[in-house]
Amino acid sequence: MTDLTALDASELAGRIHAREVSAVEVTQAHLDRIDQVDGEYHAFLHVSGANALVAAKEVDDALSAGESPASALAGVPLALKDVFTTTDMPTTCASKMLEGWISPYDAAVTSKLRSAGIPLLGKTNMDEFAMGSSTENSAYGPTKNPWDTTRIPGGSGGGSAAALASRQAPLAIGTDTGGSIRQPAALTGTVGTKPTYGTVSRYGLIACASSLDQGGPCGRTVLDTALLHDVIAGHDPRDSTSVDVEVASMVAAARAGANGDLTGVRVGIVKELHSDSYQPGVISSFDAAVATLTSLGAEVVEVSCPNFVHALAAYYLILPSEVSSNLARFDGMRYGARAGDDGTHSADQVMAITRAKGFGAEVKRRIMIGTYALSAGYYDEYYGQALKVRTLIARDFDRAYEQVDVLVSPTTPTTAFPLGDKVDDPIAMYLNDLCTLPTNLAGHCAMSVPSGLASEDALPVGLQIMAPAFADDRLYRVGAAYESARGPLR
Amino acid sequence: MCGSFDTCVKGVYAVPDISRDEVAHLARLSRLALSEAELDEFAGQLDSILHHVKAVAEVAADEVPPTANPGAIANVTRPDVIVPGLTPLQALSGAPNAEDDRFAVPQILGESE
């Protein structure tokens, strides 16, 4: 019998909808796989077997009754990052602050997945409140990279990426504030898209940095990722930054791209995101990917985005500033943990004790940096100036997109690094996001698609494809064309 | 300047951008009751982070308008009609302590206030 966990989501959906296999069987196969291997990888913080099987049974029953599938992915199970609220599972953001907390409402993304008939296998591990690039900042222990369990899977969405790479789930959802979908995808040989800001609702996505956060789809193939993208995108009046525009079908773009013809597509290599200081195997994989794009008919040119060199500094002022404001809500008064409430402390002291106990080191660092950057006397110099640099970065993108349709770069400067390597050095950790965060600052879209393995360590490398706001379909066309020409990863 | 992968890692500097006392003050402003050991650890780390991020000040951007949010939307409104929200029971379901349909919190005012 076929191992159902080895099949892509699109293949599974086809078989389920043709009644060749039931959604219950597919879901059970993945729950069994989680049972067998997740002790080693720790991709999940919570597994919801019974609820997933109920949702799968509903899909089977509807199909038995002759109804058409609720969506193109109905019956295909999914792993959800533990930053989206769910009424039937805890939502912890991998923090002690929210240990065991059950939300009274579902996130918009959660609701869309449920309506699409997608069974939720469970909630995946992440860096606490999505702050980190290795999943080592989880209060519940790190996730291991399925390619090499002594290495990190990337972060913050390391759990979702590892679940895909280890065949514990055929689909996953992540969030990308500075690269938290794309960097883990690159480091685990999977695909992940950060959609255009405002095109996937943030309602019920627990905020890290509101002007940067964006939920998005993760899969093992470009087509699977496109199928999931189409399920979760769309306007939501409950998110005031949700944009009410018609977006193109990502699935149509992926299918068009899969024919492998990129004639007439203009591709720009970002000069500032290509350096001798990157790992040599990453650069050679990237250069080979560019050669492939050229062979498919794309017209490749080099473009310069001079202000990208300031992106890291601007990002690590803007993000902590928003974090310090957003995480003020975790005060131990209305939900979540409370510590020190023994009758001897004031509310003010209980808040400070609760927050010191409930938050991990990276969250505390970012709250304090943000508090500093927003404080009187430093506001203009730090936060205000960072917002101006953000404008300059967006202008660089605008100029580049006058010349080209998409931009490309390596997704990360290196392959997956060993667990513990950078955990005490915040700056070294932040450098993982060098190539991904300009897209978040500008509110544009980008995808990471595997470009093979690095020659020196045989670990996955990601090709980043970037496109202007609301041109997410270009990512799928180029990504699918590249994927079809690339061949198998190993 | 924290622009490229190598110069950033190798950045060397002598004068601290932020002192341990200032970090303690930030912790108070941030409502974080940090231990002495945490203050020791964070003082050096925050100094290192600030040293790198302050590079934004070197960018010539006086005439550049700030971008606080990349979305172009402003003043989103909805029809002024009542829509269902959380019930008191739902809203209080995650409360550390609740009484009479309210959040119960520790004492807010001092004895003399």
Interface residues (C-beta under 8 A of the other chain):
Chain A: W101 I102 S103 P104 Y105 Y197 G198 S210 S211 P237 S240 T241 V243 S275 S277 Y278 N307 V309 H310 L312 A313 A314 Y316 L317 S324 A328 D331 G332 M333 R334 Y335 G336 A337 R338 G340 D341 G343 H345 S346 A347 D348 Q349 V350 M351 A352 I353 R355 A356 F359 A361 K364 R365 I367 M368 I369 T371 Y372 A373 S375 E381 Y382 G384 Q385 A386 L387 K388 V389 R390 T391 L392 A394 P413 P426 I427 A428 L431 L434 L441 A442 G443 H444 A469
Chain B: M1 C2 G3 S4 F5 D6 C8 V9 G11 I18 V23 L26 A27 R28 L29 S30 R31 L32 A33 L34 S35 E38 E41 F42 Q45 L46 S48 I49 L50 H52 V53 K54 A55 V56 A57 V59 A61 V64 P65 P66 T67 A68 N69 P70 G71 I73 V76 R78 L86 Q90 A91 S93 G94 A95 P96 N97 F103 V105 P106 Q107 I108 G110
